[in-house]
């Protein structure tokens, strides 16, 4: 067995990330976060005229997210290639989510794409606005001196 001084740095980060305390916390927080996200998408789908139940909706999303999340976690061990494959799996997960919402709510693929992509675009816009405000505050505080 290797002692902690012989473990490569990228593997040590992975080992440190999965402590027993965090694993127990993940048992509680991951399902809660999943159902909050699924509930948000369910509400948006209902606004767009979706007819599916929350049970159908969350089941189909779980069929998408569970294997993709597990694969991304395992692939994060590979330094550069793992990140690229994880990005590809994330895009694939978005595409599968669009089809899952279309099937669960009996809506067109275009409407279900709007259900998935519009909240993400709004979140990205809010993040960019917050970043611009932070940069403006920082620039104002350094230029004012």
C-alpha positions as a Markdown table, in Angstrom:
| # | Residue | x | y | z |
|---|---|---|---|---|
| 1 | Unk | 0.0 | 0.0 | 0.0 |
| 2 | Unk | 1.1 | 3.6 | -0.7 |
| 3 | Unk | 1.3 | 6.0 | 2.1 |
| 4 | Unk | -0.2 | 9.5 | 1.7 |
| 5 | Unk | 3.2 | 10.9 | 0.6 |
| 6 | Unk | 3.3 | 8.6 | -2.4 |
| 7 | Unk | -0.2 | 9.3 | -3.8 |
| 8 | Unk | -0.1 | 11.6 | -6.8 |
| 9 | Unk | -1.7 | 15.0 | -6.2 |
| 10 | Unk | -4.6 | 14.5 | -8.6 |
| 11 | Unk | -5.6 | 11.3 | -6.9 |
| 12 | Unk | -5.2 | 12.8 | -3.4 |
| 13 | Unk | -7.7 | 15.5 | -4.4 |
| 14 | Unk | -10.2 | 12.8 | -5.4 |
| 15 | Unk | -9.6 | 10.8 | -2.1 |
| 16 | Unk | -10.0 | 14.0 | 0.0 |
| 17 | Unk | -13.2 | 14.9 | -1.8 |
| 18 | Unk | -14.9 | 11.7 | -0.7 |
| 19 | Unk | -14.6 | 11.7 | 3.1 |
| 20 | Unk | -17.2 | 9.8 | 5.2 |
| 21 | Unk | -18.8 | 12.9 | 6.5 |
| 22 | Unk | -19.2 | 14.4 | 3.0 |
| 23 | Unk | -20.5 | 11.1 | 1.7 |
| 24 | Unk | -23.2 | 11.1 | 4.4 |
| 25 | Unk | -24.1 | 14.7 | 3.6 |
| 26 | Unk | -24.3 | 13.8 | -0.1 |
| 27 | Unk | -26.9 | 11.1 | 0.7 |
| 28 | Unk | -29.2 | 13.9 | 2.0 |
| 29 | Unk | -28.2 | 16.9 | -0.2 |
| 30 | Unk | -28.1 | 15.3 | -3.6 |
| 31 | Unk | -31.7 | 14.0 | -3.7 |
| 32 | Unk | -32.9 | 17.3 | -2.3 |
| 33 | Unk | -31.0 | 19.3 | -4.9 |
| 34 | Unk | -32.3 | 16.9 | -7.6 |
| 35 | Unk | -35.9 | 17.3 | -6.6 |
| 36 | Unk | -35.6 | 21.1 | -6.3 |
| 37 | Unk | -34.2 | 21.2 | -9.8 |
| 38 | Unk | -36.7 | 18.8 | -11.2 |
| 39 | Unk | -39.5 | 20.7 | -9.5 |
| 40 | Unk | -38.3 | 23.9 | -11.1 |
| 41 | Unk | -38.2 | 22.4 | -14.6 |
| 42 | Unk | -41.6 | 20.8 | -13.9 |
| 43 | Unk | -43.0 | 24.2 | -13.1 |
| 44 | Unk | -41.5 | 25.8 | -16.2 |
| 45 | Unk | -42.8 | 22.9 | -18.3 |
| 46 | Unk | -46.3 | 23.4 | -16.9 |
| 47 | Unk | -46.0 | 27.1 | -17.9 |
| 48 | Unk | -45.2 | 26.0 | -21.4 |
| 49 | Unk | -48.3 | 23.8 | -21.5 |
| 50 | Unk | -46.9 | 20.5 | -20.2 |
| 51 | Unk | -49.3 | 17.8 | -19.1 |
| 52 | Unk | -47.1 | 15.3 | -17.3 |
| 53 | Unk | -47.1 | 14.4 | -13.6 |
| 54 | Unk | -44.2 | 15.3 | -11.4 |
| 55 | Unk | -43.5 | 11.6 | -10.9 |
| 56 | Unk | -43.2 | 10.9 | -14.6 |
| 57 | Unk | -41.1 | 14.0 | -15.0 |
| 58 | Unk | -38.7 | 13.3 | -12.2 |
| 59 | Unk | -38.3 | 9.6 | -13.1 |
| 60 | Unk | -37.3 | 10.4 | -16.7 |
| 61 | Unk | -34.8 | 13.1 | -15.5 |
| 62 | Unk | -33.4 | 10.6 | -13.0 |
| 63 | Unk | -32.8 | 8.1 | -15.8 |
| 64 | Unk | -30.8 | 10.8 | -17.5 |
| 65 | Unk | -28.8 | 12.4 | -14.7 |
| 66 | Unk | -27.9 | 9.4 | -12.5 |
| 67 | Unk | -25.7 | 7.6 | -15.1 |
| 68 | Unk | -24.2 | 10.8 | -16.5 |
| 69 | Unk | -23.3 | 12.1 | -13.0 |
| 70 | Unk | -21.8 | 8.8 | -12.0 |
| 71 | Unk | -19.7 | 8.6 | -15.3 |
| 72 | Unk | -18.6 | 12.2 | -14.9 |
| 73 | Unk | -17.5 | 11.6 | -11.3 |
| 74 | Unk | -15.4 | 8.6 | -12.3 |
| 75 | Unk | -13.9 | 10.3 | -15.3 |
| 76 | Unk | -12.8 | 13.3 | -13.2 |
| 77 | Unk | -9.9 | 11.1 | -12.1 |
| 78 | Unk | -8.4 | 11.6 | -15.6 |
| 79 | Unk | -6.7 | 15.0 | -15.5 |
| 80 | Unk | -7.5 | 16.7 | -18.9 |
| 81 | Unk | -9.4 | 14.1 | -20.8 |
| 82 | Unk | -11.8 | 13.6 | -18.0 |
| 83 | Unk | -12.8 | 17.2 | -18.1 |
| 84 | Unk | -13.4 | 17.1 | -21.8 |
| 85 | Unk | -15.4 | 13.9 | -21.7 |
| 86 | Unk | -17.3 | 15.4 | -18.7 |
| 87 | Unk | -18.2 | 18.5 | -20.8 |
| 88 | Unk | -19.4 | 16.2 | -23.6 |
| 89 | Unk | -21.5 | 14.2 | -21.2 |
| 90 | Unk | -23.0 | 17.4 | -19.8 |
| 91 | Unk | -24.1 | 18.5 | -23.3 |
| 92 | Unk | -25.4 | 15.0 | -23.9 |
| 93 | Unk | -27.3 | 15.2 | -20.6 |
| 94 | Unk | -29.0 | 18.5 | -21.8 |
| 95 | Unk | -30.1 | 16.8 | -25.0 |
| 96 | Unk | -31.5 | 13.8 | -23.2 |
| 97 | Unk | -33.2 | 16.1 | -20.7 |
| 98 | Unk | -34.9 | 17.9 | -23.7 |
| 99 | Unk | -36.3 | 14.5 | -25.0 |
| 100 | Unk | -37.2 | 13.4 | -21.5 |
| 101 | Unk | -39.3 | 16.5 | -20.8 |
| 102 | Unk | -40.9 | 16.2 | -24.3 |
| 103 | Unk | -41.9 | 12.7 | -23.5 |
| 104 | Unk | -43.1 | 13.3 | -19.9 |
| 105 | Unk | -45.2 | 16.4 | -20.8 |
| 106 | Unk | -46.4 | 15.4 | -24.3 |
| 107 | Unk | -45.0 | 18.5 | -25.8 |
| 108 | Unk | -42.9 | 19.3 | -28.9 |
| 109 | Unk | -39.1 | 19.1 | -28.8 |
| 110 | Unk | -38.9 | 22.8 | -29.4 |
| 111 | Unk | -41.0 | 23.7 | -26.4 |
| 112 | Unk | -39.1 | 21.2 | -24.2 |
| 113 | Unk | -35.8 | 22.7 | -25.5 |
| 114 | Unk | -37.1 | 26.1 | -24.3 |
| 115 | Unk | -38.0 | 24.6 | -20.9 |
| 116 | Unk | -34.4 | 23.3 | -20.5 |
| 117 | Unk | -32.4 | 26.2 | -22.1 |
| 118 | Unk | -34.3 | 29.3 | -21.1 |
| 119 | Unk | -33.7 | 28.9 | -17.3 |
| 120 | Unk | -30.0 | 28.2 | -18.0 |
| 121 | Unk | -29.7 | 31.3 | -20.2 |
| 122 | Unk | -31.4 | 33.4 | -17.6 |
| 123 | Unk | -29.0 | 32.0 | -14.9 |
| 124 | Unk | -26.0 | 32.7 | -17.2 |
| 125 | Unk | -27.2 | 36.3 | -17.8 |
| 126 | Unk | -27.6 | 36.9 | -14.1 |
| 127 | Unk | -24.1 | 35.5 | -13.4 |
| 128 | Unk | -22.6 | 37.7 | -16.1 |
| 129 | Unk | -24.4 | 40.8 | -14.7 |
| 130 | Unk | -23.1 | 40.0 | -11.2 |
| 131 | Unk | -19.6 | 39.6 | -12.6 |
| 132 | Unk | -19.9 | 42.9 | -14.4 |
| 133 | Unk | -21.1 | 44.6 | -11.2 |
| 134 | Unk | -18.2 | 43.1 | -9.2 |
| 135 | Unk | -15.7 | 44.2 | -11.9 |
| 136 | Unk | -17.2 | 47.7 | -11.9 |
| 137 | Unk | -17.0 | 48.0 | -8.1 |
| 138 | Unk | -13.4 | 46.7 | -8.1 |
| 139 | Unk | -12.4 | 49.1 | -11.0 |
| 140 | Unk | -14.1 | 52.0 | -9.3 |
| 141 | Unk | -12.3 | 51.3 | -6.0 |
| 142 | Unk | -8.9 | 51.0 | -7.6 |
| 143 | Unk | -9.2 | 54.0 | -9.9 |
| 144 | Unk | -10.6 | 56.3 | -7.3 |
| 145 | Unk | -7.4 | 56.2 | -5.3 |
